[in-house]
Amino acid sequence: MFRSPTVLRRIFPLRIWGISVSDQSLFLTFDDGPNPEITPWVLEFLEREGIKATFFCVGENVQKHPEIYQQILSFGHRVGNHTMKHLNGMKTPKNDYLASISETEQYIQSNLFRPPYGRLRKTMDATLRQRFQIVMWSWLSKDYDNTIEISKIIKASNRIKAGDILVFHDNVKTKDRLKELLPPIIKNLKEKGFAFRLIE
């Protein structure tokens, strides 16, 4: 339920689903920001915990909130392209989708790309991989799903393993749940000896 299906990794083997590590490293990521209602809290929390993360930002949100985007960078985090308006790659014409990514590059300079919803036609991979690493994930928090109890998500985090790419969301939908989820999950992972690294 929380881990990426093995079949998807086989269908899309050139996308990054996890990262091979020789230690207890994890890769924390956030999608959809920056958002003034939650991103500043996330940044303050990560700073207190001494954690660096990768933020896959929506272009129009960077355009609206450039000061928060600059905070992400000034705190030493990495950023990635998440399209201009959070487009679904399976429902958007190819040329429109690529144009959205290019427009986002005016605001976000990065060689990392994550498709919103994890939806992207396989036929786009070759084109995008000329400019980006397509970063997926191996553990999805489902912080946006109000039908899943907080305690269940925290329990599911016990299955996180070294090299996993973790996904949370800094958007309006998750702003309250994230404050309940992130601290206990990070605490548990640290107690197990995990450390957090940027996606390079």
Secondary structure, DSSP 8 states (H G I E B T S, - for coil): --B--HHHHHHSTTSBSB---SSSEEEEEEES---TTTHHHHHHHHHHHT---EEEE-HHHHHH-HHHHHHHHHTT-EEEE--SS---BTTS-HHHHHHHHHHHTTT---SEE--GGG-B-GGGHHHHTTT-EEB--SEE--TT-TTS-HHHHHHHGGG--TTBEEEEE-SGGGHHHHHHHHHHHHHHHHHTT-EE----
